Amino acid sequence: MKKYTKLIAVLSICLITMSIIMIGCQPQEKPAPPNNYNNNQNPDTDYENDIYFDENMDNKMSNRADKIANAVARMGEVNRATVVVNDNTAIVGVNMENNMEGTMNNDLRQRIERTVKNTDNKITSVAITTDPNLYSRIDSIARNIRDGEDMTGYRQDIQEIMMQISPGM
């Protein structure tokens, strides 16, 4: 019996020692890291410095352009419309009903311009084209901006389109 008592004591000591070693080698519990937001506190300002917002400038202009395009497309003579908004200027590409390329009378042009300005009161200048090539360029630019591309890459294209639509602008 003494033999087993000694064995049990040695095994118990080994077990206790191993338990202490195992508990001691656990990684230290660390607090959760703070949120990594870049919201600097500016006590001298009257506005909130939150850089996390829903829409950037290009998206707001893209939303404005979509509203204008939908309003123009609802007109009877218009099949489809695409719009790019650049500050206070709207570039409108119009696909006419019955594929009437390049034919737009002055009355229709004025009604489209009035529709654009009524839809978005920030628009002061409207350039309208029925040219199929310009329509596809405007549509491509509008789609890319809507998909998140930066509008600054299209400034030159927009200026070229504006010069082709109305050289005096």
HELIX and SHEET records of a PDB file:
HELIX    1   1 LYS A    2  GLY A   24  1                                  23    
HELIX    2   2 MET A   57  ALA A   73  1                                  17    
HELIX    3   3 GLU A   97  ASN A   99  5                                   3    
HELIX    4   4 ASN A  106  THR A  119  1                                  14    
HELIX    5   5 PRO A  132  ARG A  146  1                                  15    
HELIX    6   6 MET A  151  TYR A  154  5                                   4    
HELIX    7   7 ARG A  155  ILE A  165  1                                  11    
SHEET    1   A 3 VAL A  78  ASN A  86  0                                        
SHEET    2   A 3 THR A  89  MET A  96 -1                                        
SHEET    3   A 3 SER A 125  THR A 129  1                                        
END                                                                             
